[in-house]
Amino acid sequence: MGELPNDVRAVLEALARKEISVEDAEKLILTLKSSKNTEKSKKKKSIIGREFVLSEGDEFSGDIEIVNGKAIISGKINGDLEIVFGELVFSGEVNGNVEIVGSSITWHGGKINGNLQLVGCNYKGEKPKVVGNVSEISNFFINGILNTVKYLVVKPFMAGIKIEE
């Protein structure tokens, strides 16, 4: 038989010392089990230098991180979306926060159920409906720093990486 996880062991020990009732112990163990299942089911997708497409009608549960790549989002993301030095074409829905740095964006409406943060981005089109806070930082100084980082650090670094599937 396997060893009990520490959190379950602590609940059982508290039950043995009669610090909690059987009902409370059962609720705690069920809650612990539920939170572990939720952690396991949440995926994280990291994409470097490639294209990610989430078509209309498709759904992804988890966080998506894209660096120096392109994202075409027409479906639904249940998680956060982060894009750094990339390109985004958006008409879908995000149930989470969206953070975009130094990227070009083409908006085609859509919806963001969370916060939207844009730093040094160029965009066009019809912005999505945002149910949350919108913050945008874009000025000559920030754009200059981001371009320096992109072309002197990220591009040369990415050129030396071979990505295999």
C-alpha positions in Angstrom: 0.0 0.0 0.0 1.2 3.5 -0.8 2.1 6.2 1.7 -0.5 8.8 2.6 0.1 12.4 1.5 1.1 14.7 4.4 -2.1 16.8 4.2 -4.4 13.7 4.5 -2.2 12.3 7.3 -2.6 15.6 9.2 -6.4 15.5 8.8 -6.5 11.9 10.1 -4.2 12.7 13.0 -6.5 15.6 14.0 -9.4 13.2 13.8 -7.6 10.7 16.0 -6.9 13.5 18.6 -10.6 14.4 18.4 -9.8 17.9 17.3 -12.2 17.7 14.4 -15.4 15.6 13.7 -15.7 12.8 11.3 -17.8 15.0 9.0 -15.2 17.8 9.1 -12.4 15.3 8.3 -14.4 13.9 5.4 -15.1 17.4 4.0 -11.4 18.4 4.3 -10.2 15.2 2.5 -12.7 15.7 -0.3 -11.6 19.3 -0.7 -7.9 18.3 -0.8 -8.7 15.6 -3.4 -10.7 18.1 -5.5 -8.0 20.7 -5.4 -5.3 18.2 -6.5 -7.5 17.0 -9.4 -8.0 20.7 -10.5 -4.2 21.2 -10.4 -3.6 18.1 -12.5 -6.2 19.1 -15.1 -4.9 22.6 -15.7 -2.4 22.5 -18.6 0.2 25.0 -19.6 1.2 25.4 -23.2 4.5 27.2 -23.9 5.3 28.0 -27.6 8.6 29.5 -28.7 9.0 30.7 -32.3 6.0 28.8 -33.7 2.4 29.4 -34.6 -0.5 28.4 -32.3 -4.1 28.2 -33.7 -7.2 27.8 -31.6 -10.1 27.6 -34.2 -13.6 28.8 -33.6 -15.5 26.2 -31.6 -12.3 24.8 -30.1 -11.6 25.2 -26.3 -8.3 25.0 -24.4 -8.2 24.8 -20.6 -4.9 26.1 -19.2 -2.4 28.9 -19.6 -0.8 29.7 -23.0 2.6 31.4 -23.2 4.0 32.4 -26.6 7.4 34.0 -27.2 8.5 35.2 -30.6 5.6 33.3 -32.2 2.2 33.9 -33.6 -1.2 33.1 -32.1 -4.5 33.0 -33.9 -7.3 32.8 -31.3 -10.8 32.3 -32.5 -11.9 29.7 -29.9 -12.0 29.8 -26.1 -9.2 29.8 -23.6 -10.0 28.9 -20.0 -6.8 30.3 -18.5 -4.3 33.1 -19.1 -2.8 34.2 -22.4 0.7 35.7 -22.4 2.5 36.8 -25.6 6.0 38.3 -25.7 7.5 39.7 -28.9 5.0 37.9 -31.1 1.9 38.4 -33.1 -1.7 38.0 -32.1 -4.9 37.7 -34.3 -7.8 37.6 -31.8 -11.5 37.1 -32.2 -12.1 34.5 -29.5 -12.7 34.5 -25.8 -10.3 34.3 -22.8 -11.6 33.4 -19.3 -8.5 34.7 -17.6 -5.9 37.5 -18.0 -4.2 38.6 -21.2 -0.7 40.1 -21.0 1.0 41.1 -24.3 4.5 42.7 -24.5 6.2 44.1 -27.6 3.8 42.5 -30.0 1.6 43.4 -32.9 -2.1 42.7 -32.5 -5.0 42.4 -34.9 -8.3 42.6 -33.0 -11.5 41.2 -34.4 -13.7 41.8 -31.4 -14.1 38.9 -29.0 -14.2 38.9 -25.2 -11.7 38.9 -22.4 -13.1 37.9 -19.0 -10.2 39.2 -17.0 -7.6 41.9 -17.2 -5.9 43.1 -20.4 -2.3 44.5 -20.1 -0.5 45.8 -23.2 3.1 47.0 -23.0 4.7 48.5 -26.1 2.2 46.9 -28.6 1.0 48.0 -32.0 -2.6 47.1 -32.7 -5.5 47.6 -35.1 -9.1 46.5 -35.5 -12.1 46.3 -33.2 -10.9 45.7 -29.6 -12.5 42.9 -27.6 -15.0 43.5 -24.8 -12.9 43.4 -21.6 -14.6 42.4 -18.3 -11.8 43.6 -16.0 -9.1 46.3 -16.0 -7.3 47.5 -19.1 -3.8 48.9 -18.8 -1.6 50.1 -21.6 1.9 51.4 -21.6 3.2 52.5 -24.9 5.6 55.4 -25.3 8.8 56.2 -27.2 11.1 55.2 -24.3 9.4 51.9 -23.6 9.2 51.0 -27.3 12.9 51.8 -27.7 13.9 49.5 -24.8 11.6 46.7 -26.1 13.1 47.0 -29.6 16.6 46.9 -28.3 15.9 43.8 -26.2 14.0 42.1 -29.1 16.7 42.7 -31.8 19.9 42.5 -29.7 18.9 39.7 -27.3 15.8 37.7 -28.3 16.3 37.4 -32.1 20.0 36.3 -31.8 19.2 33.9 -29.0 16.3 32.4 -30.9 18.4 32.0 -34.0 20.6 29.6 -32.2 17.8 27.4 -31.0 16.6 24.4 -33.0 13.0 23.4 -32.1 12.0 19.8 -32.6 8.5 18.4 -32.3 
